[in-house]
């Protein structure tokens, strides 16, 4: 089940288009946000974003 925090994190990444900017927007570290998105993807079984360097 999705939590409000997971939804906020997903929306932040979707709106900003970048993990770094999204992390700043939700006031957490980039590594914490990356881990949260990875956990969300594992939970729902779908890759949510196309990653690039």
mmCIF entry with sequence, helices, sheets and N, C-alpha, C, O atoms, coordinates in Angstrom:
data_MODEL
# 
_entry.id   MODEL 
# 
_entity.id                         1 
_entity.type                       polymer 
_entity.pdbx_number_of_molecules   1 
# 
_entity_poly.entity_id                      1 
_entity_poly.type                           'polypeptide(L)' 
_entity_poly.nstd_linkage                   no 
_entity_poly.nstd_monomer                   no 
_entity_poly.pdbx_seq_one_letter_code       
;(UNK)(UNK)(UNK)(UNK)(UNK)(UNK)(UNK)(UNK)(UNK)(UNK)(UNK)(UNK)(UNK)(UNK)(UNK)(UNK)
(UNK)(UNK)(UNK)(UNK)(UNK)(UNK)(UNK)(UNK)(UNK)(UNK)(UNK)(UNK)(UNK)(UNK)(UNK)(UNK)
(UNK)(UNK)(UNK)(UNK)(UNK)(UNK)(UNK)(UNK)(UNK)(UNK)(UNK)(UNK)(UNK)(UNK)(UNK)(UNK)
(UNK)(UNK)(UNK)(UNK)(UNK)
;
_entity_poly.pdbx_seq_one_letter_code_can   XXXXXXXXXXXXXXXXXXXXXXXXXXXXXXXXXXXXXXXXXXXXXXXXXXXXX 
_entity_poly.pdbx_strand_id                 A 
# 
loop_
_entity_poly_seq.entity_id 
_entity_poly_seq.num 
_entity_poly_seq.mon_id 
_entity_poly_seq.hetero 
1 1  UNK n 
1 2  UNK n 
1 3  UNK n 
1 4  UNK n 
1 5  UNK n 
1 6  UNK n 
1 7  UNK n 
1 8  UNK n 
1 9  UNK n 
1 10 UNK n 
1 11 UNK n 
1 12 UNK n 
1 13 UNK n 
1 14 UNK n 
1 15 UNK n 
1 16 UNK n 
1 17 UNK n 
1 18 UNK n 
1 19 UNK n 
1 20 UNK n 
1 21 UNK n 
1 22 UNK n 
1 23 UNK n 
1 24 UNK n 
1 25 UNK n 
1 26 UNK n 
1 27 UNK n 
1 28 UNK n 
1 29 UNK n 
1 30 UNK n 
1 31 UNK n 
1 32 UNK n 
1 33 UNK n 
1 34 UNK n 
1 35 UNK n 
1 36 UNK n 
1 37 UNK n 
1 38 UNK n 
1 39 UNK n 
1 40 UNK n 
1 41 UNK n 
1 42 UNK n 
1 43 UNK n 
1 44 UNK n 
1 45 UNK n 
1 46 UNK n 
1 47 UNK n 
1 48 UNK n 
1 49 UNK n 
1 50 UNK n 
1 51 UNK n 
1 52 UNK n 
1 53 UNK n 
# 
_struct_asym.id          A 
_struct_asym.entity_id   1 
# 
loop_
_struct_conf.conf_type_id 
_struct_conf.id 
_struct_conf.pdbx_PDB_helix_id 
_struct_conf.beg_label_comp_id 
_struct_conf.beg_label_asym_id 
_struct_conf.beg_label_seq_id 
_struct_conf.pdbx_beg_PDB_ins_code 
_struct_conf.end_label_comp_id 
_struct_conf.end_label_asym_id 
_struct_conf.end_label_seq_id 
_struct_conf.pdbx_end_PDB_ins_code 
_struct_conf.beg_auth_comp_id 
_struct_conf.beg_auth_asym_id 
_struct_conf.beg_auth_seq_id 
_struct_conf.end_auth_comp_id 
_struct_conf.end_auth_asym_id 
_struct_conf.end_auth_seq_id 
_struct_conf.pdbx_PDB_helix_class 
_struct_conf.details 
_struct_conf.pdbx_PDB_helix_length 
HELX_P HELX_P1 AA1 UNK A 4  ? UNK A 16 ? UNK A 4  UNK A 16 1 ? 13 
HELX_P HELX_P2 AA2 UNK A 19 ? UNK A 25 ? UNK A 19 UNK A 25 1 ? 7  
HELX_P HELX_P3 AA3 UNK A 30 ? UNK A 44 ? UNK A 30 UNK A 44 1 ? 15 
# 
_struct_conf_type.id          HELX_P 
_struct_conf_type.criteria    ? 
_struct_conf_type.reference   ? 
# 
loop_
_atom_site.group_PDB 
_atom_site.id 
_atom_site.type_symbol 
_atom_site.label_atom_id 
_atom_site.label_alt_id 
_atom_site.label_comp_id 
_atom_site.label_asym_id 
_atom_site.label_entity_id 
_atom_site.label_seq_id 
_atom_site.pdbx_PDB_ins_code 
_atom_site.Cartn_x 
_atom_site.Cartn_y 
_atom_site.Cartn_z 
_atom_site.occupancy 
_atom_site.B_iso_or_equiv 
_atom_site.pdbx_formal_charge 
_atom_site.auth_seq_id 
_atom_site.auth_comp_id 
_atom_site.auth_asym_id 
_atom_site.auth_atom_id 
_atom_site.pdbx_PDB_model_num 
ATOM 1   N N  . UNK A 1 1  ? 0.838  -1.188 0.000   1.00 0.00 ? 1  UNK A N  1 
ATOM 2   C CA . UNK A 1 1  ? 0.000  0.000  0.000   1.00 0.00 ? 1  UNK A CA 1 
ATOM 3   C C  . UNK A 1 1  ? 0.881  1.249  0.000   1.00 0.00 ? 1  UNK A C  1 
ATOM 4   O O  . UNK A 1 1  ? 1.834  1.347  0.772   1.00 0.00 ? 1  UNK A O  1 
ATOM 5   N N  . UNK A 1 2  ? 0.561  2.174  -0.849  1.00 0.00 ? 2  UNK A N  1 
ATOM 6   C CA . UNK A 1 2  ? 1.325  3.410  -0.941  1.00 0.00 ? 2  UNK A CA 1 
ATOM 7   C C  . UNK A 1 2  ? 1.054  4.309  0.253   1.00 0.00 ? 2  UNK A C  1 
ATOM 8   O O  . UNK A 1 2  ? -0.076 4.418  0.729   1.00 0.00 ? 2  UNK A O  1 
ATOM 9   N N  . UNK A 1 3  ? 2.110  4.948  0.723   1.00 0.00 ? 3  UNK A N  1 
ATOM 10  C CA . UNK A 1 3  ? 1.962  5.907  1.815   1.00 0.00 ? 3  UNK A CA 1 
ATOM 11  C C  . UNK A 1 3  ? 1.933  7.322  1.240   1.00 0.00 ? 3  UNK A C  1 
ATOM 12  O O  . UNK A 1 3  ? 2.388  7.540  0.117   1.00 0.00 ? 3  UNK A O  1 
ATOM 13  N N  . UNK A 1 4  ? 1.414  8.268  1.984   1.00 0.00 ? 4  UNK A N  1 
ATOM 14  C CA . UNK A 1 4  ? 1.439  9.660  1.509   1.00 0.00 ? 4  UNK A CA 1 
ATOM 15  C C  . UNK A 1 4  ? 2.861  10.141 1.219   1.00 0.00 ? 4  UNK A C  1 
ATOM 16  O O  . UNK A 1 4  ? 3.075  10.908 0.280   1.00 0.00 ? 4  UNK A O  1 
ATOM 17  N N  . UNK A 1 5  ? 3.816  9.705  2.004   1.00 0.00 ? 5  UNK A N  1 
ATOM 18  C CA . UNK A 1 5  ? 5.206  10.105 1.788   1.00 0.00 ? 5  UNK A CA 1 
ATOM 19  C C  . UNK A 1 5  ? 5.715  9.571  0.446   1.00 0.00 ? 5  UNK A C  1 
ATOM 20  O O  . UNK A 1 5  ? 6.373  10.300 -0.297  1.00 0.00 ? 5  UNK A O  1 
ATOM 21  N N  . UNK A 1 6  ? 5.421  8.320  0.131   1.00 0.00 ? 6  UNK A N  1 
ATOM 22  C CA . UNK A 1 6  ? 5.847  7.754  -1.144  1.00 0.00 ? 6  UNK A CA 1 
ATOM 23  C C  . UNK A 1 6  ? 5.231  8.516  -2.308  1.00 0.00 ? 6  UNK A C  1 
ATOM 24  O O  . UNK A 1 6  ? 5.891  8.753  -3.320  1.00 0.00 ? 6  UNK A O  1 
ATOM 25  N N  . UNK A 1 7  ? 4.001  8.889  -2.168  1.00 0.00 ? 7  UNK A N  1 
ATOM 26  C CA . UNK A 1 7  ? 3.328  9.655  -3.223  1.00 0.00 ? 7  UNK A CA 1 
ATOM 27  C C  . UNK A 1 7  ? 3.972  11.023 -3.385  1.00 0.00 ? 7  UNK A C  1 
ATOM 28  O O  . UNK A 1 7  ? 4.197  11.472 -4.509  1.00 0.00 ? 7  UNK A O  1 
ATOM 29  N N  . UNK A 1 8  ? 4.275  11.697 -2.266  1.00 0.00 ? 8  UNK A N  1 
ATOM 30  C CA . UNK A 1 8  ? 4.951  13.005 -2.329  1.00 0.00 ? 8  UNK A CA 1 
ATOM 31  C C  . UNK A 1 8  ? 6.300  12.889 -3.026  1.00 0.00 ? 8  UNK A C  1 
ATOM 32  O O  . UNK A 1 8  ? 6.650  13.722 -3.862  1.00 0.00 ? 8  UNK A O  1 
ATOM 33  N N  . UNK A 1 9  ? 7.057  11.846 -2.675  1.00 0.00 ? 9  UNK A N  1 
ATOM 34  C CA . UNK A 1 9  ? 8.375  11.649 -3.290  1.00 0.00 ? 9  UNK A CA 1 
ATOM 35  C C  . UNK A 1 9  ? 8.239  11.413 -4.791  1.00 0.00 ? 9  UNK A C  1 
ATOM 36  O O  . UNK A 1 9  ? 8.968  12.004 -5.586  1.00 0.00 ? 9  UNK A O  1 
ATOM 37  N N  . UNK A 1 10 ? 7.311  10.553 -5.171  1.00 0.00 ? 10 UNK A N  1 
ATOM 38  C CA . UNK A 1 10 ? 7.096  10.277 -6.591  1.00 0.00 ? 10 UNK A CA 1 
ATOM 39  C C  . UNK A 1 10 ? 6.709  11.552 -7.343  1.00 0.00 ? 10 UNK A C  1 
ATOM 40  O O  . UNK A 1 10 ? 7.258  11.836 -8.408  1.00 0.00 ? 10 UNK A O  1 
ATOM 41  N N  . UNK A 1 11 ? 5.788  12.302 -6.805  1.00 0.00 ? 11 UNK A N  1 
ATOM 42  C CA . UNK A 1 11 ? 5.337  13.534 -7.456  1.00 0.00 ? 11 UNK A CA 1 
ATOM 43  C C  . UNK A 1 11 ? 6.482  14.534 -7.582  1.00 0.00 ? 11 UNK A C  1 
ATOM 44  O O  . UNK A 1 11 ? 6.620  15.195 -8.611  1.00 0.00 ? 11 UNK A O  1 
ATOM 45  N N  . UNK A 1 12 ? 7.292  14.646 -6.552  1.00 0.00 ? 12 UNK A N  1 
ATOM 46  C CA . UNK A 1 12 ? 8.416  15.590 -6.585  1.00 0.00 ? 12 UNK A CA 1 
ATOM 47  C C  . UNK A 1 12 ? 9.372  15.240 -7.721  1.00 0.00 ? 12 UNK A C  1 
ATOM 48  O O  . UNK A 1 12 ? 9.822  16.126 -8.448  1.00 0.00 ? 12 UNK A O  1 
ATOM 49  N N  . UNK A 1 13 ? 9.684  13.956 -7.879  1.00 0.00 ? 13 UNK A N  1 
ATOM 50  C CA . UNK A 1 13 ? 10.586 13.546 -8.957  1.00 0.00 ? 13 UNK A CA 1 
ATOM 51  C C  . UNK A 1 13 ? 9.917  13.779 -10.314 1.00 0.00 ? 13 UNK A C  1 
ATOM 52  O O  . UNK A 1 13 ? 10.558 14.259 -11.249 1.00 0.00 ? 13 UNK A O  1 
ATOM 53  N N  . UNK A 1 14 ? 8.651  13.446 -10.419 1.00 0.00 ? 14 UNK A N  1 
ATOM 54  C CA . UNK A 1 14 ? 7.936  13.626 -11.683 1.00 0.00 ? 14 UNK A CA 1 
ATOM 55  C C  . UNK A 1 14 ? 7.859  15.107 -12.073 1.00 0.00 ? 14 UNK A C  1 
ATOM 56  O O  . UNK A 1 14 ? 8.035  15.451 -13.242 1.00 0.00 ? 14 UNK A O  1 
ATOM 57  N N  . UNK A 1 15 ? 7.602  15.965 -11.114 1.00 0.00 ? 15 UNK A N  1 
ATOM 58  C CA . UNK A 1 15 ? 7.470  17.391 -11.412 1.00 0.00 ? 15 UNK A CA 1 
ATOM 59  C C  . UNK A 1 15 ? 8.805  18.051 -11.748 1.00 0.00 ? 15 UNK A C  1 
ATOM 60  O O  . UNK A 1 15 ? 8.881  18.882 -12.652 1.00 0.00 ? 15 UNK A O  1 
ATOM 61  N N  . UNK A 1 16 ? 9.846  17.681 -11.023 1.00 0.00 ? 16 UNK A N  1 
ATOM 62  C CA . UNK A 1 16 ? 11.140 18.342 -11.235 1.00 0.00 ? 16 UNK A CA 1 
ATOM 63  C C  . UNK A 1 16 ? 11.947 17.683 -12.345 1.00 0.00 ? 16 UNK A C  1 
ATOM 64  O O  . UNK A 1 16 ? 12.776 18.330 -12.986 1.00 0.00 ? 16 UNK A O  1 
ATOM 65  N N  . UNK A 1 17 ? 11.705 16.398 -12.571 1.00 0.00 ? 17 UNK A N  1 
ATOM 66  C CA . UNK A 1 17 ? 12.443 15.679 -13.594 1.00 0.00 ? 17 UNK A CA 1 
ATOM 67  C C  . UNK A 1 17 ? 13.841 15.272 -13.177 1.00 0.00 ? 17 UNK A C  1 
ATOM 68  O O  . UNK A 1 17 ? 14.621 14.784 -13.996 1.00 0.00 ? 17 UNK A O  1 
ATOM 69  N N  . UNK A 1 18 ? 14.165 15.471 -11.900 1.00 0.00 ? 18 UNK A N  1 
ATOM 70  C CA . UNK A 1 18 ? 15.508 15.132 -11.424 1.00 0.00 ? 18 UNK A CA 1 
ATOM 71  C C  . UNK A 1 18 ? 15.468 14.772 -9.941  1.00 0.00 ? 18 UNK A C  1 
ATOM 72  O O  . UNK A 1 18 ? 14.789 15.423 -9.146  1.00 0.00 ? 18 UNK A O  1 
ATOM 73  N N  . UNK A 1 19 ? 16.198 13.738 -9.591  1.00 0.00 ? 19 UNK A N  1 
ATOM 74  C CA . UNK A 1 19 ? 16.250 13.312 -8.194  1.00 0.00 ? 19 UNK A CA 1 
ATOM 75  C C  . UNK A 1 19 ? 16.829 14.418 -7.311  1.00 0.00 ? 19 UNK A C  1 
ATOM 76  O O  . UNK A 1 19 ? 16.316 14.681 -6.223  1.00 0.00 ? 19 UNK A O  1 
ATOM 77  N N  . UNK A 1 20 ? 17.889 15.056 -7.776  1.00 0.00 ? 20 UNK A N  1 
ATOM 78  C CA . UNK A 1 20 ? 18.544 16.097 -6.978  1.00 0.00 ? 20 UNK A CA 1 
ATOM 79  C C  . UNK A 1 20 ? 17.574 17.239 -6.654  1.00 0.00 ? 20 UNK A C  1 
ATOM 80  O O  . UNK A 1 20 ? 17.467 17.655 -5.500  1.00 0.00 ? 20 UNK A O  1 
ATOM 81  N N  . UNK A 1 21 ? 16.884 17.734 -7.650  1.00 0.00 ? 21 UNK A N  1 
ATOM 82  C CA . UNK A 1 21 ? 15.929 18.825 -7.444  1.00 0.00 ? 21 UNK A CA 1 
ATOM 83  C C  . UNK A 1 21 ? 14.751 18.373 -6.594  1.00 0.00 ? 21 UNK A C  1 
ATOM 84  O O  . UNK A 1 21 ? 14.255 19.130 -5.760  1.00 0.00 ? 21 UNK A O  1 
ATOM 85  N N  . UNK A 1 22 ? 14.307 17.151 -6.801  1.00 0.00 ? 22 UNK A N  1 
ATOM 86  C CA . UNK A 1 22 ? 13.189 16.622 -6.015  1.00 0.00 ? 22 UNK A CA 1 
ATOM 87  C C  . UNK A 1 22 ? 13.571 16.478 -4.549  1.00 0.00 ? 22 UNK A C  1 
ATOM 88  O O  . UNK A 1 22 ? 12.774 16.776 -3.660  1.00 0.00 ? 22 UNK A O  1 
ATOM 89  N N  . UNK A 1 23 ? 14.789 16.023 -4.301  1.00 0.00 ? 23 UNK A N  1 
ATOM 90  C CA . UNK A 1 23 ? 15.257 15.867 -2.923  1.00 0.00 ? 23 UNK A CA 1 
ATOM 91  C C  . UNK A 1 23 ? 15.258 17.220 -2.204  1.00 0.00 ? 23 UNK A C  1 
ATOM 92  O O  . UNK A 1 23 ? 14.863 17.314 -1.042  1.00 0.00 ? 23 UNK A O  1 
ATOM 93  N N  . UNK A 1 24 ? 15.695 18.245 -2.893  1.00 0.00 ? 24 UNK A N  1 
ATOM 94  C CA . UNK A 1 24 ? 15.674 19.587 -2.310  1.00 0.00 ? 24 UNK A CA 1 
ATOM 95  C C  . UNK A 1 24 ? 14.242 20.040 -2.048  1.00 0.00 ? 24 UNK A C  1 
ATOM 96  O O  . UNK A 1 24 ? 13.966 20.677 -1.032  1.00 0.00 ? 24 UNK A O  1 
ATOM 97  N N  . UNK A 1 25 ? 13.342 19.715 -2.954  1.00 0.00 ? 25 UNK A N  1 
ATOM 98  C CA . UNK A 1 25 ? 11.949 20.140 -2.823  1.00 0.00 ? 25 UNK A CA 1 
ATOM 99  C C  . UNK A 1 25 ? 11.249 19.496 -1.628  1.00 0.00 ? 25 UNK A C  1 
ATOM 100 O O  . UNK A 1 25 ? 10.382 20.109 -1.005  1.00 0.00 ? 25 UNK A O  1 
ATOM 101 N N  . UNK A 1 26 ? 11.631 18.255 -1.313  1.00 0.00 ? 26 UNK A N  1 
ATOM 102 C CA . UNK A 1 26 ? 10.980 17.567 -0.183  1.00 0.00 ? 26 UNK A CA 1 
ATOM 103 C C  . UNK A 1 26 ? 11.875 17.528 1.058   1.00 0.00 ? 26 UNK A C  1 
ATOM 104 O O  . UNK A 1 26 ? 11.558 16.862 2.044   1.00 0.00 ? 26 UNK A O  1 
ATOM 105 N N  . UNK A 1 27 ? 13.002 18.255 0.995   1.00 0.00 ? 27 UNK A N  1 
ATOM 106 C CA . UNK A 1 27 ? 13.885 18.441 2.140   1.00 0.00 ? 27 UNK A CA 1 
ATOM 107 C C  . UNK A 1 27 ? 14.481 17.142 2.684   1.00 0.00 ? 27 UNK A C  1 
ATOM 108 O O  . UNK A 1 27 ? 14.511 16.918 3.894   1.00 0.00 ? 27 UNK A O  1 
ATOM 109 N N  . UNK A 1 28 ? 14.956 16.286 1.763   1.00 0.00 ? 28 UNK A N  1 
ATOM 110 C CA . UNK A 1 28 ? 15.680 15.084 2.156   1.00 0.00 ? 28 UNK A CA 1 
ATOM 111 C C  . UNK A 1 28 ? 16.912 14.957 1.274   1.00 0.00 ? 28 UNK A C  1 
ATOM 112 O O  . UNK A 1 28 ? 17.038 15.663 0.273   1.00 0.00 ? 28 UNK A O  1 
ATOM 113 N N  . UNK A 1 29 ? 17.820 14.060 1.639   1.00 0.00 ? 29 UNK A N  1 
ATOM 114 C CA . UNK A 1 29 ? 19.025 13.880 0.835   1.00 0.00 ? 29 UNK A CA 1 
ATOM 115 C C  . UNK A 1 29 ? 18.704 13.141 -0.457  1.00 0.00 ? 29 UNK A C  1 
ATOM 116 O O  . UNK A 1 29 ? 17.704 12.431 -0.565  1.00 0.00 ? 29 UNK A O  1 
ATOM 117 N N  . UNK A 1 30 ? 19.573 13.331 -1.416  1.00 0.00 ? 30 UNK A N  1 
ATOM 118 C CA . UNK A 1 30 ? 19.396 12.672 -2.707  1.00 0.00 ? 30 UNK A CA 1 
ATOM 119 C C  . UNK A 1 30 ? 19.434 11.163 -2.543  1.00 0.00 ? 30 UNK A C  1 
ATOM 120 O O  . UNK A 1 30 ? 18.637 10.453 -3.156  1.00 0.00 ? 30 UNK A O  1 
ATOM 121 N N  . UNK A 1 31 ? 20.349 10.664 -1.723  1.00 0.00 ? 31 UNK A N  1 
ATOM 122 C CA . UNK A 1 31 ? 20.463 9.211  -1.540  1.00 0.00 ? 31 UNK A CA 1 
ATOM 123 C C  . UNK A 1 31 ? 19.223 8.634  -0.859  1.00 0.00 ? 31 UNK A C  1 
ATOM 124 O O  . UNK A 1 31 ? 18.805 7.520  -1.177  1.00 0.00 ? 31 UNK A O  1 
ATOM 125 N N  . UNK A 1 32 ? 18.637 9.376  0.066   1.00 0.00 ? 32 UNK A N  1 
ATOM 126 C CA . UNK A 1 32 ? 17.419 8.923  0.731   1.00 0.00 ? 32 UNK A CA 1 
ATOM 127 C C  . UNK A 1 32 ? 16.266 8.860  -0.251  1.00 0.00 ? 32 UNK A C  1 
ATOM 128 O O  . UNK A 1 32 ? 15.478 7.914  -0.232  1.00 0.00 ? 32 UNK A O  1 
ATOM 129 N N  . UNK A 1 33 ? 16.164 9.855  -1.102  1.00 0.00 ? 33 UNK A N  1 
ATOM 130 C CA . UNK A 1 33 ? 15.091 9.866  -2.097  1.00 0.00 ? 33 UNK A CA 1 
ATOM 131 C C  . UNK A 1 33 ? 15.283 8.752  -3.119  1.00 0.00 ? 33 UNK A C  1 
ATOM 132 O O  . UNK A 1 33 ? 14.317 8.095  -3.508  1.00 0.00 ? 33 UNK A O  1 
ATOM 133 N N  . UNK A 1 34 ? 16.507 8.538  -3.551  1.00 0.00 ? 34 UNK A N  1 
ATOM 134 C CA . UNK A 1 34 ? 16.788 7.452  -4.491  1.00 0.00 ? 34 UNK A CA 1 
ATOM 135 C C  . UNK A 1 34 ? 16.366 6.116  -3.897  1.00 0.00 ? 34 UNK A C  1 
ATOM 136 O O  . UNK A 1 34 ? 15.719 5.312  -4.569  1.00 0.00 ? 34 UNK A O  1 
ATOM 137 N N  . UNK A 1 35 ? 16.723 5.879  -2.659  1.00 0.00 ? 35 UNK A N  1 
ATOM 138 C CA . UNK A 1 35 ? 16.350 4.639  -1.982  1.00 0.00 ? 35 UNK A CA 1 
ATOM 139 C C  . UNK A 1 35 ? 14.835 4.520  -1.859  1.00 0.00 ? 35 UNK A C  1 
ATOM 140 O O  . UNK A 1 35 ? 14.279 3.442  -2.067  1.00 0.00 ? 35 UNK A O  1 
ATOM 141 N N  . UNK A 1 36 ? 14.177 5.601  -1.529  1.00 0.00 ? 36 UNK A N  1 
ATOM 142 C CA . UNK A 1 36 ? 12.715 5.585  -1.389  1.00 0.00 ? 36 UNK A CA 1 
ATOM 143 C C  . UNK A 1 36 ? 12.036 5.242  -2.716  1.00 0.00 ? 36 UNK A C  1 
ATOM 144 O O  . UNK A 1 36 ? 11.079 4.468  -2.745  1.00 0.00 ? 36 UNK A O  1 
ATOM 145 N N  . UNK A 1 37 ? 12.530 5.816  -3.809  1.00 0.00 ? 37 UNK A N  1 
ATOM 146 C CA . UNK A 1 37 ? 11.951 5.527  -5.125  1.00 0.00 ? 37 UNK A CA 1 
ATOM 147 C C  . UNK A 1 37 ? 12.217 4.075  -5.507  1.00 0.00 ? 37 UNK A C  1 
ATOM 148 O O  . UNK A 1 37 ? 11.334 3.406  -6.043  1.00 0.00 ? 37 UNK A O  1 
ATOM 149 N N  . UNK A 1 38 ? 13.425 3.581  -5.238  1.00 0.00 ? 38 UNK A N  1 
ATOM 150 C CA . UNK A 1 38 ? 13.750 2.183  -5.529  1.00 0.00 ? 38 UNK A CA 1 
ATOM 151 C C  . UNK A 1 38 ? 12.846 1.240  -4.740  1.00 0.00 ? 38 UNK A C  1 
ATOM 152 O O  . UNK A 1 38 ? 12.373 0.241  -5.282  1.00 0.00 ? 38 UNK A O  1 
ATOM 153 N N  . UNK A 1 39 ? 12.605 1.543  -3.481  1.00 0.00 ? 39 UNK A N  1 
ATOM 154 C CA . UNK A 1 39 ? 11.730 0.712  -2.657  1.00 0.00 ? 39 UNK A CA 1 
ATOM 155 C C  . UNK A 1 39 ? 10.296 0.742  -3.182  1.00 0.00 ? 39 UNK A C  1 
ATOM 156 O O  . UNK A 1 39 ? 9.615  -0.283 -3.198  1.00 0.00 ? 39 UNK A O  1 
ATOM 157 N N  . UNK A 1 40 ? 9.847  1.902  -3.604  1.00 0.00 ? 40 UNK A N  1 
ATOM 158 C CA . UNK A 1 40 ? 8.507  2.025  -4.180  1.00 0.00 ? 40 UNK A CA 1 
ATOM 159 C C  . UNK A 1 40 ? 8.400  1.178  -5.446  1.00 0.00 ? 40 UNK A C  1 
ATOM 160 O O  . UNK A 1 40 ? 7.416  0.464  -5.641  1.00 0.00 ? 40 UNK A O  1 
ATOM 161 N N  . UNK A 1 41 ? 9.406  1.261  -6.297  1.00 0.00 ? 41 UNK A N  1 
ATOM 162 C CA . UNK A 1 41 ? 9.401  0.473  -7.529  1.00 0.00 ? 41 UNK A CA 1 
ATOM 163 C C  . UNK A 1 41 ? 9.378  -1.023 -7.230  1.00 0.00 ? 41 UNK A C  1 
ATOM 164 O O  . UNK A 1 41 ? 8.672  -1.779 -7.898  1.00 0.00 ? 41 UNK A O  1 
ATOM 165 N N  . UNK A 1 42 ? 10.142 -1.452 -6.235  1.00 0.00 ? 42 UNK A N  1 
ATOM 166 C CA . UNK A 1 42 ? 10.144 -2.864 -5.854  1.00 0.00 ? 42 UNK A CA 1 
ATOM 167 C C  . UNK A 1 42 ? 8.775  -3.276 -5.314  1.00 0.00 ? 42 UNK A C  1 
ATOM 168 O O  . UNK A 1 42 ? 8.280  -4.364 -5.611  1.00 0.00 ? 42 UNK A O  1 
ATOM 169 N N  . UNK A 1 43 ? 8.182  -2.406 -4.530  1.00 0.00 ? 43 UNK A N  1 
ATOM 170 C CA . UNK A 1 43 ? 6.887  -2.702 -3.928  1.00 0.00 ? 43 UNK A CA 1 
ATOM 171 C C  . UNK A 1 43 ? 5.797  -2.898 -4.977  1.00 0.00 ? 43 UNK A C  1 
ATOM 172 O O  . UNK A 1 43 ? 4.968  -3.800 -4.859  1.00 0.00 ? 43 UNK A O  1 
ATOM 173 N N  . UNK A 1 44 ? 5.804  -2.050 -5.999  1.00 0.00 ? 44 UNK A N  1 
ATOM 174 C CA . UNK A 1 44 ? 4.743  -2.152 -7.005  1.00 0.00 ? 44 UNK A CA 1 
ATOM 175 C C  . UNK A 1 44 ? 5.158  -2.982 -8.221  1.00 0.00 ? 44 UNK A C  1 
ATOM 176 O O  . UNK A 1 44 ? 4.329  -3.315 -9.067  1.00 0.00 ? 44 UNK A O  1 
ATOM 177 N N  . UNK A 1 45 ? 6.450  -3.311 -8.299  1.00 0.00 ? 45 UNK A N  1 
ATOM 178 C CA . UNK A 1 45 ? 6.919  -4.176 -9.368  1.00 0.00 ? 45 UNK A CA 1 
ATOM 179 C C  . UNK A 1 45 ? 7.039  -3.522 -10.732 1.00 0.00 ? 45 UNK A C  1 
ATOM 180 O O  . UNK A 1 45 ? 6.943  -4.190 -11.761 1.00 0.00 ? 45 UNK A O  1 
ATOM 181 N N  . UNK A 1 46 ? 7.250  -2.209 -10.737 1.00 0.00 ? 46 UNK A N  1 
ATOM 182 C CA . UNK A 1 46 ? 7.328  -1.463 -11.998 1.00 0.00 ? 46 UNK A CA 1 
ATOM 183 C C  . UNK A 1 46 ? 8.413  -0.400 -11.879 1.00 0.00 ? 46 UNK A C  1 
ATOM 184 O O  . UNK A 1 46 ? 8.552  0.244  -10.839 1.00 0.00 ? 46 UNK A O  1 
ATOM 185 N N  . UNK A 1 47 ? 9.182  -0.222 -12.955 1.00 0.00 ? 47 UNK A N  1 
ATOM 186 C CA . UNK A 1 47 ? 10.142 0.873  -13.004 1.00 0.00 ? 47 UNK A CA 1 
ATOM 187 C C  . UNK A 1 47 ? 9.368  2.154  -13.320 1.00 0.00 ? 47 UNK A C  1 
ATOM 188 O O  . UNK A 1 47 ? 8.667  2.223  -14.329 1.00 0.00 ? 47 UNK A O  1 
ATOM 189 N N  . UNK A 1 48 ? 9.494  3.150  -12.473 1.00 0.00 ? 48 UNK A N  1 
ATOM 190 C CA . UNK A 1 48 ? 8.700  4.372  -12.626 1.00 0.00 ? 48 UNK A CA 1 
ATOM 191 C C  . UNK A 1 48 ? 9.375  5.446  -13.469 1.00 0.00 ? 48 UNK A C  1 
ATOM 192 O O  . UNK A 1 48 ? 8.703  6.282  -14.073 1.00 0.00 ? 48 UNK A O  1 
ATOM 193 N N  . UNK A 1 49 ? 10.703 5.423  -13.511 1.00 0.00 ? 49 UNK A N  1 
ATOM 194 C CA . UNK A 1 49 ? 11.420 6.466  -14.210 1.00 0.00 ? 49 UNK A CA 1 
ATOM 195 C C  . UNK A 1 49 ? 12.520 5.870  -15.076 1.00 0.00 ? 49 UNK A C  1 
ATOM 196 O O  . UNK A 1 49 ? 13.103 4.844  -14.728 1.00 0.00 ? 49 UNK A O  1 
ATOM 197 N N  . UNK A 1 50 ? 12.801 6.513  -16.203 1.00 0.00 ? 50 UNK A N  1 
ATOM 198 C CA . UNK A 1 50 ? 13.950 6.160  -17.024 1.00 0.00 ? 50 UNK A CA 1 
ATOM 199 C C  . UNK A 1 50 ? 15.146 6.866  -16.424 1.00 0.00 ? 50 UNK A C  1 
ATOM 200 O O  . UNK A 1 50 ? 15.154 8.091  -16.303 1.00 0.00 ? 50 UNK A O  1 
ATOM 201 N N  . UNK A 1 51 ? 16.149 6.104  -16.052 1.00 0.00 ? 51 UNK A N  1 
ATOM 202 C CA . UNK A 1 51 ? 17.333 6.696  -15.426 1.00 0.00 ? 51 UNK A CA 1 
ATOM 203 C C  . UNK A 1 51 ? 18.417 6.914  -16.461 1.00 0.00 ? 51 UNK A C  1 
ATOM 204 O O  . UNK A 1 51 ? 18.580 6.132  -17.397 1.00 0.00 ? 51 UNK A O  1 
ATOM 205 N N  . UNK A 1 52 ? 19.153 7.996  -16.269 1.00 0.00 ? 52 UNK A N  1 
ATOM 206 C CA . UNK A 1 52 ? 20.304 8.293  -17.129 1.00 0.00 ? 52 UNK A CA 1 
ATOM 207 C C  . UNK A 1 52 ? 21.349 9.009  -16.296 1.00 0.00 ? 52 UNK A C  1 
ATOM 208 O O  . UNK A 1 52 ? 21.035 9.635  -15.283 1.00 0.00 ? 52 UNK A O  1 
ATOM 209 N N  . UNK A 1 53 ? 22.567 8.913  -16.724 1.00 0.00 ? 53 UNK A N  1 
ATOM 210 C CA . UNK A 1 53 ? 23.675 9.517  -15.980 1.00 0.00 ? 53 UNK A CA 1 
ATOM 211 C C  . UNK A 1 53 ? 23.684 11.023 -16.153 1.00 0.00 ? 53 UNK A C  1 
ATOM 212 O O  . UNK A 1 53 ? 24.548 11.703 -15.599 1.00 0.00 ? 53 UNK A O  1 
# 
